[in-house]
Amino acid sequence: MDNSSDGSIVSSGEFLTFTLGREEYGIDILKVQEIRGYETPTRIANAPAFIKGVINLRGVIVPIVDLRIKFNLGEPTYDQFTVVIILNIGKRVVGIVVDGVSDVIQLSPGNLRPAPEFGSALDTRYILGLGTLDERMIIVVDIEQLMSSQEMALVEAAAA
């Protein structure tokens, strides 16, 4: 019997969890290259507000995206807890600014539920589902889809 169409969103795997405001998010750990403290990036003229600028990471110019601005989560503050998660997506290296990194968790398909439809209030295109772990609710983000989306214009979409 084929179990591949059991309605699960992602196969089980490890996710790096981080906070944005009061919510906890998770992304595929395999996309994460490293976690760094926040340093003020070099601004780029005419870049959208959520693109904070670029940093030089060992000779690689890395665009930095503030997910708090991208997700309309209020005015971000930058302090000693603010971190940048450096991601490897496609053939590009990009950084995302988050409020803090929590931990690495294991989620099985049984712990994941599809994201509910919120109408037009929230863009669920980039949400793979909701993960539950004990009392925690984790919003699992399709970070590759988000970073290669047209409005980001940072990462070429992977060739089909």
Residue pairs with C-beta under 8 A, 6 or more apart in sequence:
6 109
7 114
8 109
8 110
8 112
9 109
9 112
9 114
9 128
9 129
9 140
10 28
10 107
10 109
10 112
10 128
10 129
10 140
11 109
12 106
12 107
12 108
12 109
13 28
13 29
13 30
13 106
13 107
14 28
14 29
14 30
14 104
14 105
14 106
14 107
15 26
15 27
15 28
15 29
15 104
15 105
15 106
15 107
15 131
15 138
15 140
16 26
16 27
16 28
16 29
16 32
16 35
16 85
16 101
16 103
16 104
17 24
17 25
17 26
17 101
17 102
17 103
17 104
17 105
17 138
18 24
18 25
18 26
18 27
18 83
18 85
18 98
18 99
18 100
18 101
18 102
19 25
19 98
19 99
19 100
19 102
20 67
20 68
20 71
20 73
20 98
20 99
21 68
21 73
21 74
21 99
23 139
24 102
24 136
24 137
24 138
24 139
25 67
25 98
25 138
25 139
25 140
25 141
26 105
26 107
26 131
26 138
26 139
26 140
26 141
27 85
27 87
27 140
27 141
27 143
28 143
28 144
29 104
31 87
31 88
31 89
31 143
31 144
32 85
32 86
32 87
32 88
33 86
33 87
33 88
33 93
34 85
34 86
35 83
35 84
35 85
35 86
35 101
36 83
36 84
36 86
36 95
37 80
37 82
37 83
37 84
38 78
38 82
38 83
38 84
38 97
39 55
39 84
40 53
40 78
41 52
41 53
41 54
41 55
41 64
42 53
42 54
42 55
43 52
43 53
44 51
44 53
44 54
47 53
48 151
49 69
50 65
50 66
50 67
50 69
50 70
51 63
51 64
51 65
51 66
51 154
52 64
52 65
52 66
52 97
53 63
53 64
54 61
54 62
54 63
54 64
55 61
55 62
55 64
55 84
55 95
56 62
57 86
57 93
57 95
60 93
62 86
62 93
62 94
62 95
63 94
63 95
63 154
64 84
64 94
64 95
64 96
64 97
65 94
65 95
65 96
65 97
65 147
65 152
65 154
66 76
66 96
66 97
67 73
67 96
67 97
67 98
68 74
68 76
68 97
68 98
68 99
69 76
76 82
76 97
81 99
81 100
82 97
82 98
82 99
82 100
83 97
83 98
83 99
83 100
83 101
84 95
84 96
84 97
84 98
85 95
85 96
85 98
85 101
86 93
86 94
86 95
87 93
87 94
87 95
87 96
87 143
87 147
89 143
89 144
89 147
89 148
89 155
90 144
90 148
90 155
90 156
90 157
90 158
91 156
92 147
92 154
92 155
92 156
94 147
94 154
94 155
96 143
105 131
105 133
105 138
107 131
107 133
107 138
107 140
111 131
111 132
111 133
112 128
112 129
112 130
112 131
112 140
113 129
113 130
113 131
113 132
114 129
114 130
115 124
115 127
115 128
115 129
115 130
115 139
116 124
116 130
117 124
118 124
125 142
125 145
125 149
126 141
126 142
126 143
126 145
126 146
126 149
127 139
127 140
127 141
127 142
128 140
128 141
128 142
129 140
130 137
130 138
130 139
130 140
131 137
131 138
131 139
131 140
132 138
144 155
144 158
146 152
147 154
147 155
148 154
148 155
148 156
148 157
148 158
